[in-house]
């Protein structure tokens, strides 16, 4: 019985390794292509939404970066203040007074509380053709918004586009360096790989009519981008990956803040998994890939890690014994080698 369990887990884990290795290769190939961005005759209007709650430490840098955006069309930037108790409002008002396209909006109180209600409010008060969402600690490069819109406008069936998030405080400590490596591997390469293989992306900004058709943001979803991605994909929309459209983000510098962030992400994805399992239409077409990846990464892979770690600890204290013909050491080495190759290729691709 134990041999059957170990064999099943090992085969499943090996298939996961094979899938992510294939994505890595696809991502490298996609990143190595030279893309020509086509300038548009006219550029659609864009509303940039920035939800903020007690972001006084970072909001000045964010709004300064927003003031440097170089976009040939109309762009309105909405700082959506969600009941901040610090100096967020004062800083935002200063920038709103200094730049005509930056607007400071005090979001009325309401339920359910959270970022998603704030974003839906921002959508309701703006009238642009595109909606772009940046977190309050994001600093987009001047050309990022233009590149995203050009990709969305020139890709058939596209309803938006996806940029690339880099870590602005990468050199702060070991934790931020590891986060930066994680983002370069699992966002840059994996996102590029999924677009190269399946024409799939995960949301950053989208057209207003597509967002309206999708019903806006689910106010109960903590992973709002992933949730809306599933809905837009179900409607037949594409979200091209644009690695050249970069934004710089402040990442957690302490373990406690990082743990709260990842716990929130896990809660958001577990909610999305529950929603997916209750909705058969999310297992049709390209959404099968999105849904299966959610299940394998946040359920199957986590179970594998917990079981292996528990087995290791119990074995150290002599509570479990067993032998297996499954080449577990080779499997472990393959996993380590694949991850190492991912990190190296991601860093090399990121230097382009």
Secondary structure, 3 states (H helix, E strand, C coil): CHHHHHHHHHHHHHHHHHHHHHHHHHHHHHHHCCCCCCCCCCCCCEEEEEEECCCCCCHHHHHHHHHCCCCCCCEEEEEEECCCCCCHHHHHHHHHHHCCCEEEEECCCCCCCCHHHHHHHHHHHCCCCEEEECCCCEEECCCHHHHHHHHHHHCCCEEEEEEEEEECCCCCCHHHHHHHHHHHHHHHHHHHHHHHHHCCCCCCEEEHHHHHHCCCCCCCCCCHHHHHHHHHHHCCCEEEEEEEEEEEECCCCCHHHHHHHHHHHHHHHHHHHHHHHCCHHHHCCCHHHHHHHHHHHHHHHHHHHHHHHHHHHHHHCCCCCCCCCCCHHHHHHHHHHHHHHHHHHHHHHHCC
